[in-house]
Amino acid sequence: MDKHDVKKIHRELYSPPSKDFTVVDVPEFRYIAVDGSGDPNTSPAYANAVEALYGVAYTLKFASKKTLGRDFAIGPLEGLWRADDPTAFTARRKDSWDWTMMISQPDWITEDMVRAAVDGVAKKKDNPALADIRLLTLIEGTCVQILHIGSYDDETPILERLHNHYLPEHGLTFNGDHHEIYLSDARRTAPAKLRTILRQPVRPA
């Protein structure tokens, strides 16, 4: 069977250059998602959310393969980040961040399949984030993105360049949450080698 792989199907969205910003048109995607807030480095809610998402993602993969004969690669962890004050990102004031962590899903994954997967995972492990997992449809449209190589805390110069130079110079402004796509496993990758896509939905200013 052909394996659905979101990074190969949408290669232009998951392999941007690291030197220059690129403008892309992001179509509708579906995700399993969990909302939360607080510093991702210290928040138990964040750790629970990520663990719950992966547990449900793998359960959905196996269920899809077994019952539908359709296999898919587990997509990378992605995050939508927001704050009342946008400078909270460049200043790295992580306690004031709100987030939605998510993993993309093929379009044949249904609400019923997600609920069944959540129930299956919950029987094996008690995780409060499981109750908050939802199926999210997201259409970001026109976005500016770039590949960041390095520590998450070293994103500030790129974000300042994007916010204070690239967007105003191109007559653009924000049109949605700051979006990060984590191509590396932070548990197994040195901070200097982490690969993260930074994406910002935009519209004419």
DAVEN-V297006 format. One record per residue. PHI is phi in degrees with one decimal (NA if undefined). OMEGA is omega in whole degrees, 0 to 359 (NA if undefined). D_LAST is the distance of its C-alpha to the last C-alpha in Angstrom with 2 decimals. Layout:
# DAVEN-V297006
phi=PHI omega=OMEGA d_last=D_LAST
phi=PHI omega=OMEGA d_last=D_LAST
This chain:
# DAVEN-V297006
phi=NA omega=176 d_last=45.96
phi=-74.4 omega=181 d_last=42.56
phi=-94.1 omega=177 d_last=40.48
phi=-69.6 omega=180 d_last=36.88
phi=-132.1 omega=187 d_last=34.78
phi=-60.5 omega=182 d_last=31.02
phi=-71.0 omega=178 d_last=30.55
phi=-86.1 omega=180 d_last=32.52
phi=-65.2 omega=181 d_last=31.14
phi=-117.6 omega=185 d_last=27.51
phi=-56.6 omega=183 d_last=28.37
phi=-67.5 omega=180 d_last=25.05
phi=-91.6 omega=184 d_last=23.33
phi=-114.0 omega=178 d_last=26.08
phi=-144.4 omega=180 d_last=26.87
phi=-75.1 omega=175 d_last=23.90
phi=-70.2 omega=183 d_last=24.80
phi=-100.0 omega=184 d_last=25.03
phi=-96.9 omega=185 d_last=24.15
phi=-125.4 omega=173 d_last=20.83
phi=-70.8 omega=175 d_last=17.66
phi=-124.7 omega=178 d_last=17.67
phi=-98.9 omega=181 d_last=15.31
phi=-131.4 omega=174 d_last=17.26
phi=-109.0 omega=186 d_last=17.36
phi=-97.8 omega=181 d_last=19.10
phi=-77.7 omega=179 d_last=21.38
phi=-68.4 omega=174 d_last=23.12
phi=-125.1 omega=176 d_last=25.19
phi=-117.2 omega=183 d_last=27.85
phi=-136.9 omega=157 d_last=28.88
phi=-90.6 omega=191 d_last=31.47
phi=-143.9 omega=174 d_last=29.72
phi=-135.8 omega=178 d_last=30.67
phi=-95.7 omega=176 d_last=28.64
phi=-169.2 omega=179 d_last=29.55
phi=-151.8 omega=177 d_last=28.72
phi=108.2 omega=184 d_last=30.03
phi=-67.1 omega=181 d_last=30.73
phi=-64.6 omega=181 d_last=31.25
phi=-75.9 omega=187 d_last=33.94
phi=-126.3 omega=186 d_last=36.11
phi=-78.6 omega=174 d_last=35.23
phi=-60.3 omega=180 d_last=37.97
phi=-62.1 omega=179 d_last=35.56
phi=-67.2 omega=180 d_last=33.43
phi=-60.0 omega=178 d_last=36.59
phi=-63.3 omega=181 d_last=37.85
phi=-61.7 omega=182 d_last=34.65
phi=-65.3 omega=179 d_last=34.72
phi=-62.3 omega=180 d_last=38.45
phi=-63.7 omega=181 d_last=38.21
phi=-61.6 omega=181 d_last=35.51
phi=-67.1 omega=178 d_last=37.62
phi=-60.1 omega=180 d_last=40.76
phi=-71.2 omega=180 d_last=39.33
phi=-60.5 omega=180 d_last=37.67
phi=-69.4 omega=177 d_last=41.05
phi=-65.2 omega=177 d_last=42.88
phi=-64.9 omega=180 d_last=40.65
phi=-59.1 omega=182 d_last=41.17
phi=-67.1 omega=179 d_last=44.96
phi=-65.5 omega=180 d_last=45.06
phi=-62.9 omega=181 d_last=43.07
phi=-66.7 omega=185 d_last=45.40
phi=-75.2 omega=188 d_last=48.51
phi=-93.5 omega=183 d_last=47.88
phi=-110.9 omega=184 d_last=45.61
phi=68.9 omega=181 d_last=46.57
phi=-123.7 omega=183 d_last=42.92
phi=-105.0 omega=175 d_last=42.00
phi=-148.4 omega=176 d_last=38.66
phi=-77.6 omega=176 d_last=37.67
phi=-68.2 omega=180 d_last=36.23
phi=-72.6 omega=178 d_last=32.55
phi=-69.2 omega=171 d_last=31.20
phi=-65.6 omega=178 d_last=30.27
phi=-129.4 omega=181 d_last=26.54
phi=-142.7 omega=169 d_last=24.72
phi=-100.5 omega=184 d_last=21.64
phi=-124.5 omega=181 d_last=21.07
phi=-147.3 omega=177 d_last=19.47
phi=-154.6 omega=179 d_last=20.10
phi=-60.2 omega=179 d_last=19.44
phi=-114.5 omega=182 d_last=18.51
phi=-57.5 omega=180 d_last=16.40
phi=-69.7 omega=177 d_last=18.65
phi=-62.4 omega=179 d_last=21.49
phi=-79.9 omega=181 d_last=20.76
phi=-68.5 omega=177 d_last=20.85
phi=-86.8 omega=178 d_last=23.76
phi=58.8 omega=176 d_last=25.40
phi=-83.3 omega=193 d_last=26.36
phi=-69.8 omega=181 d_last=27.47
phi=-64.2 omega=183 d_last=29.33
phi=-97.4 omega=181 d_last=26.17
phi=-84.9 omega=167 d_last=24.61
phi=-108.4 omega=185 d_last=24.64
phi=-143.8 omega=169 d_last=24.96
phi=-128.6 omega=178 d_last=25.71
phi=-92.3 omega=188 d_last=28.01
phi=-159.2 omega=176 d_last=28.65
phi=-133.4 omega=185 d_last=30.48
phi=-66.2 omega=181 d_last=29.63
phi=-131.3 omega=174 d_last=32.26
phi=-62.8 omega=187 d_last=33.42
phi=-72.0 omega=179 d_last=32.76
phi=-89.1 omega=177 d_last=36.46
phi=-76.5 omega=186 d_last=36.47
phi=-106.5 omega=176 d_last=36.94
phi=-57.6 omega=181 d_last=36.81
phi=-63.4 omega=179 d_last=40.61
phi=-65.8 omega=179 d_last=40.73
phi=-64.4 omega=180 d_last=38.41
phi=-61.7 omega=179 d_last=40.57
phi=-64.9 omega=179 d_last=43.72
phi=-66.3 omega=178 d_last=42.40
phi=-60.2 omega=180 d_last=41.46
phi=-62.7 omega=180 d_last=44.96
phi=-65.7 omega=179 d_last=46.55
phi=-68.4 omega=182 d_last=44.89
phi=-62.8 omega=179 d_last=45.63
phi=-69.6 omega=183 d_last=49.33
phi=-94.9 omega=183 d_last=49.43
phi=-149.0 omega=179 d_last=47.39
phi=-85.6 omega=180 d_last=46.33
phi=-138.3 omega=185 d_last=42.62
phi=-61.1 omega=181 d_last=40.80
phi=-72.2 omega=181 d_last=37.47
phi=-59.1 omega=182 d_last=39.01
phi=-66.8 omega=184 d_last=38.88
phi=-99.7 omega=181 d_last=35.11
phi=-67.5 omega=180 d_last=34.37
phi=-137.3 omega=175 d_last=32.44
phi=-92.1 omega=186 d_last=31.22
phi=-115.9 omega=172 d_last=27.41
phi=-104.8 omega=185 d_last=25.43
phi=-129.8 omega=174 d_last=21.92
phi=-122.5 omega=184 d_last=19.43
phi=-91.9 omega=179 d_last=16.44
phi=67.7 omega=183 d_last=15.32
phi=-69.9 omega=181 d_last=13.01
phi=-136.8 omega=170 d_last=13.54
phi=-109.4 omega=181 d_last=13.96
phi=-142.8 omega=181 d_last=17.50
phi=-156.9 omega=175 d_last=20.38
phi=-93.1 omega=176 d_last=24.03
phi=-102.2 omega=177 d_last=25.18
phi=-111.2 omega=181 d_last=28.92
phi=139.9 omega=181 d_last=30.51
phi=-62.9 omega=177 d_last=30.76
phi=-59.9 omega=182 d_last=28.11
phi=-74.3 omega=177 d_last=28.27
phi=-95.8 omega=180 d_last=27.39
phi=-76.5 omega=188 d_last=23.84
phi=-52.3 omega=181 d_last=22.52
phi=-59.5 omega=179 d_last=22.17
phi=-67.9 omega=181 d_last=20.18
phi=-66.0 omega=177 d_last=17.79
phi=-64.6 omega=178 d_last=17.45
phi=-63.1 omega=180 d_last=16.85
phi=-66.7 omega=186 d_last=14.12
phi=-69.5 omega=191 d_last=12.38
phi=-99.2 omega=182 d_last=13.14
phi=-125.9 omega=187 d_last=13.34
phi=-60.7 omega=184 d_last=12.27
phi=-62.4 omega=179 d_last=8.68
phi=-63.1 omega=181 d_last=7.93
phi=-68.8 omega=180 d_last=10.39
phi=-107.3 omega=177 d_last=8.93
phi=65.3 omega=183 d_last=5.38
phi=-119.3 omega=174 d_last=4.67
phi=-142.6 omega=185 d_last=4.98
phi=-66.3 omega=179 d_last=8.26
phi=-145.0 omega=181 d_last=9.69
phi=149.6 omega=184 d_last=13.33
phi=-71.2 omega=169 d_last=16.14
phi=-61.5 omega=188 d_last=16.93
phi=-121.1 omega=176 d_last=19.47
phi=-121.8 omega=179 d_last=22.56
phi=-122.6 omega=188 d_last=25.29
phi=-96.7 omega=183 d_last=28.63
phi=-81.3 omega=181 d_last=30.58
phi=-109.7 omega=173 d_last=33.38
phi=-88.4 omega=185 d_last=35.89
phi=-62.1 omega=180 d_last=35.55
phi=-76.9 omega=186 d_last=39.21
phi=-121.8 omega=186 d_last=40.47
phi=-123.2 omega=176 d_last=38.10
phi=-62.5 omega=182 d_last=38.19
phi=-50.9 omega=183 d_last=35.01
phi=-67.3 omega=184 d_last=34.56
phi=-110.0 omega=179 d_last=34.56
phi=-61.5 omega=179 d_last=32.23
phi=-114.7 omega=184 d_last=29.70
phi=-132.7 omega=174 d_last=26.48
phi=-84.7 omega=176 d_last=23.39
phi=-105.2 omega=185 d_last=20.19
phi=-126.5 omega=178 d_last=17.46
phi=-131.9 omega=172 d_last=13.94
phi=-61.6 omega=184 d_last=12.30
phi=-136.5 omega=173 d_last=8.64
phi=-148.5 omega=177 d_last=6.26
phi=-58.8 omega=181 d_last=3.80
phi=-72.6 omega=NA d_last=0.00
